[in-house]
Structure formats: C-alpha cells, structure tokens
Amino acid sequence: MHPPLTQAEIQKSLKYSLGDGVFWSITVGFAEIYFSPFYLFLGASHLVFGILTTLPLLIGSISQLATASWVKRIGSRKMLVLFGVGAQGLLLLMLGIVPSLGALSLGFCFLITTLYWTSWMNHQPAWQSWMGELVPQGIRGRYFAERNRLIQLVTFLSLVAAGWILNEFQKIPSQTAYGFLLLFTVGALGRVLSGLAIGRQKDLPILPEKETSLSIRQFLQKISHTPFGRFVLFSTLFAAAINLSAPYFIAYLLEGLRFSYLQFMILMAVMAGAKYFFLPLWGRFSDRHGSQRLFILSSLLSSLLPFLWLPSSHFNYLILVHLYAGAVWGGFELCSFQFLLDATAPENRTRLAAYYETLTGVGMVIGGILGGWLLKSSLLGAQAYLVLFFLSGIVRMGLSLGFLGRIREVK
C-alpha cells in the first residue's frame, strides 16, 4: 500500500510536468510540425501524402486498446510513458536519415512514423489517467491552461527557429535534407529532456479496475447511451470531418500556393502564438462555466474555420485566419481533455481514454484518406482544395448543430 502523496510532492510533480511540456514542445516545434513538409520534400503524391499523415495514426490508435493491459503487466503508468518517450527520441534520429535511402525513402518514412505515433499513442491513455489523478480537480482548468500556454510559447519559438533553419538550408536545394536532419535531431533531444522531467514526477499506484469495466465491443454497443459515449461518438465523427481537409491545408500552402518554408513557419507560429494568448481565457472560462459549454462553443467556432480559407489566398489574410485558428483550437483541445477527465472514473480512466483515443484516431484516418482520394480524383474540379475545405466546414457544422445539445457534462 503506497502512502498518499503530500501536498509538497504533488506540487513538485506538477512543476516537473510543466518541464515535460516545455521540452516536448521543442519536439513538436522542430520535428512534428515539419513532418508534412518532409513528406512533400520526399515527393509524396496527394494520395500517398494522405496515407502518410493518417494511416500511421490509425495503427497507433488501435495499439491503444492494449494500453490498459500493458499498464497492468508493467505495474506502472510512469514506466510505460517513459518507454514511449524514449522510443520517440530514437525514431526521430532515424527519420533524419530517410532521404539518403533514395527510392526506399517513402516506405521507410511510413515505417518510422508509424512506430513514432504508436510509441506516442500507446502511452497517452496512461499519461492522461496518471495526470487526471495527480492534478486536483479544482485547479484542472487553470493548471492545464497554464501548461498548454507554456507549450504553445515554446512551440512558437521552436517552430520559428526551425523554419528559419530550414529556409536557410533550402537556399541550396541539395542541402535541404540536412536541414530536416538537424530539425529532427533537435526534436529528439527535446524528447530526451522531457523524459528526464517525467522521470522526476511521482508515480501513483494503479487503482483496480471495476468489475463493470466495459470491453471495446460492449462500449460500442452502448456508445450513444451515456454522456461519455456520446462525447466519444461526436469526437470520432468530428475528427473525420476535420481530417477531411486538415492534412491538406499544408499541401495547399506549399504546393498549391507555392509558399516558402519561411511563410509556412510564420503561419504556424501565428497559430501557436494565438493559442498562447487565449489559453488563460479558456481555462478561466472552463473553471467558471464547465467544460461542456467550452466544448460546445469551441466546436461551433472551429466549424467556421474552413470557410475562412475561401475568400482569399493572400498571405496577410491567411495570417488573420491562423490567428483565429489558434484561438479556437486552444479552447477545443483544452476542453476535450478536461471533459475526458470529468466523465471517467479514475479506476477505468486508462481503458476509457484508450477507447476515446482509438476511435478518434480511426475517425481521423477515415477523413484523411477520403480527403486524399477526393483530391486525387477529378470530382472536385479545378479548385479541388477549396471545395474540400468547404465540404469539411459543412460536415463540421452539421455535426456540431446535431450533436452538441445531447452531450452532458459529468463531474
């Protein structure tokens, strides 16, 4: 029997979790955000691009069904998280040498990114369950808003630095591959440092699961009968609607509009900066009014986002669009995580979080592959990207108006 953590131990662990978030955001800013430009650099077609941005996520999502069993076998959520983080750092180093493989590069890129996202997703439900117990419920909104705000700040600084580095290497086309190698190496270092911070956090004992814990089949059979089930169902369909177009915004910028890596970096930095400034507002809103209202508001606002891409492709206009996107997605990401914590009991949280992550991952893949197929076909006409964005917005809005009134908050 483990003694309960003292207030000082909890506070110390929460500070180290902030450090984990800061170092992880270096990985995001230097590596993960540049995965899609890397696929295009390797010569991926629209359909291959869609597969690379979605299928590894599907495989990683399905792997989460085994997370609860892995936690039980290892006996520690912390150890599973550390294993996944270490694997990600190693895989990023391997990804940097992919361009040297020539004709095999896209195949190896698929293999490495699949292992990367599997390493990430397999430990994510364990991390969510662990943090859900570690952070006192009364400060969740403020704490995760502050943590996410730090993440966005460092992500902003990292992707700006990475974009400048890549732009400098791009001036000599034959050197661009070395630019990606440098980015992924720095990203790997960030993951190692985040692992060190996680290692200083206090582990918590694993609570025995309730005998009433549902299998994935039972959960799917009752998915529309509980507040959490309806939340998962909506999130899955909404993820499909988002990914109908989301992976192809980057292809539209770099291939359709011929923006440089520097312009791409500026737009991503603007979005990260907007998240940084708006997250405290979303956190206070969530603590005061609950995650349900924030979930409804941010879902409706994000449904409008694809329509904003239609009026103009001018760079200055798209800066404003990315300001709006950052503000909206900051609230959506915060409330989704909080709703997950509020609607699940600690004993079953790892398993239910795995179901949520798996099903939303499936939704993302279905949407992404469908979007890639539509772009490859001639069904959308000459303005294929813009038509795809419009379709995504219509589906998002329909889901938001049809579903959100049926989702109830659970404390």
Buried (B, 14 or more C-beta within 10 A) or exposed (E): EEEEBEEEBBEBBBEBBBBBBBBBBBBBBBBBBBBBBBBBBBEBBBBBBBBBBBBBBBBBBBBBBEBBEBBEEBEBBBBBBBBBBBBBBBBBBBBBBBBEEEEEBBEBBBBBBBBBBBBBBBBBBBBBBBBBBBBEEEBBBBBBBBBBBBBBBBBBBBBBBBBEBBBEBBEEEEEBBBBBBBBBBBBBBBBBBBBBBBBEBBBBEBBEBEEEBBEEEEBBEEBEEBBBBBBBBBBBBBBBBBBBBBBBBBBBBBBBBEBBBBBBBBBBBBBBBBBBBBBBEBBEBBBEEBBBBBBBBBBBBBBBBBBBBEEEBEEEEBBEBBBBBBBBBBBBBBBBBBBBBBBBBEBBBBBBBBBBBBBBBBBBBBBBBBBBEBBBEEEBEEEBBBBBBBBBBBBBBEBBEEBBEEBEBBE
